[in-house]
Structure formats: C-alpha cells, structure tokens
Amino acid sequence: MKTLKLRIKDQHAKVLIQLASEVNFVWNYVNDLSFKHLKRTDEFLSAFDIAQYTKGASKECGLHSQTIQAVTEELVTRRKQFKKAKLKWRVSNKKSARRSLGWIPFKKVAIKYADGYVQYGKHQFKIWDSYELSKYSVRTGSFVEDSRGRWYVCLVVDSLKQNKPTVSKAIGIDLGLKDIATCSDGTVISNPKFYRKYEQKLSIAQRAKNKKRVRALHAKIAHCRKDHLHKASTMLVKENALIVIGDLSAKKLIKTKMAKSVLDTGFSALKTMLKYKCENAGVLFEEVNESFTSQICSCCGEITAGSPKGRIDLRIREWQCSNKKCLSLNDRDINAAKNILALGHKRLAVGISLF
C-alpha cells in the first residue's frame, strides 16, 4: 500500500472548511462523552459503544456515516496510544491561536473517484490528478488542510505491480551533513541548504509579524527539500538492485550543536523514501550499523594510526592508510560508503540458506 496526496482546487475550500468544523464537533462530543463515562464507571468506551451515541448524526452534521465512524476510531486509537483519559479539543475558530487544521477522514464507501475529481457525499471536488486515480483501488483516506489554507485529499491505495529490476548494481550510502548522501560508486547527493537560503527572508518576515509570509516561506522550504529528496531517491532506486545504508540517527544528532544542519538536511526523510520506494520497486534495501566505517580502510580492512577518529577529525576529508602493505588514499565519505556496502553483503550472505 501507499498514500497518494492530491491538491484540491481552491474553489472548494468553503465547503471543506464547513465539513471540517462538523468533524471537530463530532470529535469534541465523543471526547467529552468518553471522559464523562470514564469518571462514572472507571471504564473506557470502545468505538463500538460510542457508535450507539452517534446514530443519526450524519444527517444532522452533513457528514457521511463512515466519516463519523472514522473519527471515533481515530480518537479511541490515539487515546490508547498516548494513554490519556481525555485528548485535546479540536478548535474551528479561525481567529484562535489554537485553531486545528482541517481534517475530514473517510472510508472507501464514502467516496467515488475518477480522473479529475473526487466525490464525497453530494459534493464533487475537482483535483489535479497527477497519478491517474482510475488505475488504483482506494482503501481509505482523508481531506487535510495545510497551514496556508490549501486542501488536499490523501488516499491510501494498493500499489500497482512493478516489474522486477533489470539492473544488478549494488551501492552503499553514507549519510552526512556536508553532502546528504555519498555513494560507494562516487555518486554524491548535494546538500543545497534549503533553510539557510531563506533564513534571512524568514527572519525579516518574523520581525514584521507577517504570519502569512512566514507560513509561505516555511512551505517553500519544505517543498524544495521534498522535491530534491524525491528526485534523488527515485534516481537511486531506478539505477540499483541493492541499496545498503548506514543507521545514522537524526534523533541523536539533533541533541547536539549540529541540530540546525541535521534538520535542514533531511537525511532521515531520504532514508524513509528509499525504504518504501525499494519495497515498491522490488529492490533490496538493507540498513546496517555504520560504527567505525569512516575509520576502517576499505582496501585492507584495518583501522590504522592515520584513520580519522571522533568529532575532532571531522574536518579530515581525505586520509592515507598507514598500513605499509596498503598505503591507499581514501576519501572519507566514499570509504565509509564502501564499508557500508561490504557490511550489507555480509548480512545478505549470512541470511542465505544452505538448503
């Protein structure tokens, strides 16, 4: 399965905002109902129990019955996930600082779709159909609003059958901050530093308290980053039959002084994209422990005195192996990528059955 996100034309925004406010009303009603029941009986209401209290609400609210059911199920799921007796209210007031972005969930039976539009109940919403929806089988989905008031429909669909990859190439990928990714074959995915480019314009808009401009700049940065990462990940998946990547953790790095650069790079998103695109394309994907891959010489397999060690030696981009039998000149990132690829081959070899 995969999720398709398609933009809805702005002429339908008013209708969607009204439907979203009704969804917020249902959410708040169910949230309050569950909390009061818990206080009285010391037991949580299930989604099945709540359904008895929301019968006939679809006619009053103008929502599909499957949407009300989806809202109830989502609330019960999140309540269990966060282990809370009561969740936050959803706010519809546009002037409120706590306003919730629009959200209208639905199930398969609640919509009809074709090239150029999605129909929800009596409402037909025109879309930019860049995926040709008629090819897919929709399972579930939702209408969502972004911070700039633009609406999208997100559809969970069954993936189309993909042909097996015809290439046999394998690469290792070393993630980083100077370059987002360096491959064992020498391919480098650059880091355009999206946030840094717009940082000055963003600070000017923030000082002027121009919220609309700030939202637009943040959206532009996010879209540029996603576009760059999507193009890079698609290229890597198309050209390779095996992709091995290091387990560099963004969560750990954002606790350091490098946090700003880590978040700007978005290498964690690249890893996620590669994983699901490899699954769809039938390409092998492996994630390995990258400890000491920058220090081990990819030619002789030894850690020598000349190997770069720790944060102090991050500035060293090229180094020569001090093993007298080797003396190879290594690029730091390409060397690490080659070691990562070797680790991937070892893991695959261990996993191959002898029978």
Secondary structure as GFF3:
##gff-version 3
##sequence-region A 1 355
A	DSSP	beta_strand	2	7	.	.	.	ID=ss1
A	DSSP	three_ten_helix	10	12	.	.	.	ID=ss2
A	DSSP	alpha_helix	13	41	.	.	.	ID=ss3
A	DSSP	alpha_helix	47	51	.	.	.	ID=ss4
A	DSSP	alpha_helix	57	61	.	.	.	ID=ss5
A	DSSP	alpha_helix	65	82	.	.	.	ID=ss6
A	DSSP	beta_strand	103	107	.	.	.	ID=ss7
A	DSSP	three_ten_helix	108	110	.	.	.	ID=ss8
A	DSSP	beta_strand	111	114	.	.	.	ID=ss9
A	DSSP	beta_strand	117	120	.	.	.	ID=ss10
A	DSSP	beta_strand	123	126	.	.	.	ID=ss11
A	DSSP	three_ten_helix	133	135	.	.	.	ID=ss12
A	DSSP	beta_strand	138	145	.	.	.	ID=ss13
A	DSSP	beta_strand	151	157	.	.	.	ID=ss14
A	DSSP	beta_strand	170	175	.	.	.	ID=ss15
A	DSSP	beta_strand	179	183	.	.	.	ID=ss16
A	DSSP	beta_strand	188	190	.	.	.	ID=ss17
A	DSSP	alpha_helix	194	207	.	.	.	ID=ss18
A	DSSP	alpha_helix	211	239	.	.	.	ID=ss19
A	DSSP	beta_strand	242	246	.	.	.	ID=ss20
A	DSSP	alpha_helix	250	253	.	.	.	ID=ss21
A	DSSP	alpha_helix	259	265	.	.	.	ID=ss22
A	DSSP	alpha_helix	267	281	.	.	.	ID=ss23
A	DSSP	beta_strand	284	288	.	.	.	ID=ss24
A	DSSP	three_ten_helix	311	313	.	.	.	ID=ss25
A	DSSP	beta_strand	318	320	.	.	.	ID=ss26
A	DSSP	beta_strand	329	331	.	.	.	ID=ss27
A	DSSP	alpha_helix	332	351	.	.	.	ID=ss28
###
